[in-house]
């Protein structure tokens, strides 16, 4: 049986990333750095390694996917709503320290997706990928909170490590086979281009 391979790529940088603001489902666009990160990521991704590209519907993920596809020759990205970022409800737009100060229980914010609900959705995503892309190689473009949750679930809490951030344009690789899901490559840093002359 051929393994299913899933690449979990975080979108490029936005202005809210710089300020450590909660983005959630607020549709914040890539900034110039984010577009450059997507171009560099495209040079680190080989088209022959992937059969499909799936992206969150939010513009920062869609634009990252669009740039990568245009430069790498990968298939046109398809929207997958299960890749959407966690909603932070009325806390969206706040800096992380403001979020924690205003909501002592950060898992109970009006309008937000709880961690329990996020985990349920993350399992639905994995089940969907295993069932509908069995034996295929799928590059996905998603978001920090969802990717962190997926890493934690599959690694049983080993990743991400305490205090470790997932860089914009970082990518980790999951595989699915007879024994279930495993992390084949955990890489929290930004993708390193194969062509170092690209700016």
Buried (B, 14 or more C-beta within 10 A) or exposed (E): EEBBBBBBBBBBBBBBBEEEBBBBBBEBBBBEBBBBBBBBBBBBBEBEEBBBBBBBBBBBBBBBBBBBBEBBEBEEBEBBEBBBBBBBBEBBBBEEEBBEEEBEEBEEBEEBBBBEEBBEBBBEBBEEBBEEBEEBBBBBBBBBBBBBBBBBBBBEEEBBEEEEEBBBBBBBBBBBBEEEBEBEEBBBEBBEBEEEEEE
